[in-house]
Amino acid sequence: MAATPTGARDAAWILQQPADAFTLQLVSFSTADRADEYLRAQPEPADFARFRLQRDGRILHVVVYGRFDSRAAAAEASRSLPESVGRVEPWIRTFGQIQEGVRTALQP
């Protein structure tokens, strides 16, 4: 498993996932430090992954949660996220969508 210093998974892990599997995009941060702080607050950081995304000339540090085989399973998980995630509105995405973004930004 490829992991970040926080114990969360990294872009290499994201690129290894089946393009038709699902994940929950939770939050994005303008700095890696803020993303890492968020991940350190999670009791099970290996359930999360972080990657860089380039949008409008800016680099964002995006946090996703889990790997699900169906949209229904992802939707169910989105209703029972750990309290430590905070008040977020998860965005159900395929790994294929996320992988496109990962490939457009240099990863650390």
C-alpha positions in Angstrom: 0.0 0.0 0.0 1.4 3.4 -0.9 0.8 5.8 1.9 1.4 9.4 2.9 3.3 10.3 6.1 -0.2 10.6 7.8 -0.9 6.9 7.1 -3.5 7.8 4.4 -3.1 6.3 0.9 -1.5 8.4 -1.9 -1.9 9.0 -5.6 -0.1 5.8 -6.5 -2.8 3.8 -4.7 -5.5 5.8 -6.4 -4.0 5.0 -9.8 -4.1 1.3 -9.0 -7.8 1.2 -8.3 -10.3 -0.1 -11.0 -11.6 2.9 -12.9 -15.2 1.7 -12.4 -14.9 1.5 -8.6 -16.2 4.4 -6.5 -14.9 6.7 -3.8 -16.2 9.7 -1.8 -14.5 13.0 -2.4 -14.7 14.8 0.9 -12.7 18.0 1.0 -9.9 19.9 -0.7 -7.3 22.2 0.8 -5.0 24.8 -0.6 -2.0 23.4 1.2 -0.6 20.0 1.9 -0.2 20.9 5.5 -3.9 21.5 6.0 -4.7 18.2 4.2 -2.3 16.4 6.4 -3.7 18.0 9.6 -7.2 16.8 8.5 -5.9 13.3 7.9 -4.1 13.1 11.2 -7.4 13.8 12.9 -8.9 10.6 11.4 -8.9 7.5 13.6 -8.4 5.2 10.5 -6.3 7.2 8.1 -5.8 4.2 5.8 -9.4 4.5 4.8 -8.5 7.9 3.2 -6.4 8.9 0.3 -4.9 12.3 -0.7 -3.8 13.5 -4.1 -2.9 16.8 -5.8 -5.2 18.3 -8.4 -4.5 21.3 -10.6 -7.5 23.6 -11.2 -7.5 27.1 -12.6 -3.8 27.3 -12.2 -3.9 26.4 -8.6 -2.9 23.2 -6.8 -5.5 21.6 -4.5 -4.9 18.8 -2.1 -8.0 16.6 -2.3 -9.0 14.0 0.3 -11.2 11.0 -0.7 -12.6 8.2 1.4 -12.9 4.5 0.7 -13.3 2.2 -2.3 -16.7 0.9 -3.2 -17.7 -1.5 -5.9 -21.0 0.2 -6.6 -22.6 3.7 -6.5 -25.2 2.3 -4.0 -22.4 1.1 -1.6 -20.7 4.5 -1.8 -24.0 6.3 -1.2 -24.7 4.1 1.8 -21.2 4.8 3.2 -21.7 8.6 2.7 -24.6 8.4 5.2 -22.4 6.8 7.9 -19.1 8.6 7.7 -16.9 8.8 10.8 -17.7 11.9 13.0 -14.1 13.0 12.6 -14.8 13.7 8.9 -16.8 16.8 9.9 -19.8 18.3 8.2 -19.1 17.6 4.6 -21.3 16.8 1.5 -19.4 13.8 0.0 -19.2 13.7 -3.8 -19.5 10.2 -5.2 -16.9 9.8 -7.9 -15.5 6.9 -9.9 -11.8 6.3 -9.6 -11.6 6.8 -13.3 -12.7 10.4 -12.9 -10.2 10.9 -10.1 -7.4 9.2 -12.0 -7.8 11.8 -14.8 -7.2 14.6 -12.3 -4.3 12.8 -10.7 -2.6 12.5 -14.0 -2.9 16.2 -14.8 -0.9 17.4 -11.6 2.5 16.4 -10.5 2.2 14.3 -7.4 4.7 14.6 -4.5 
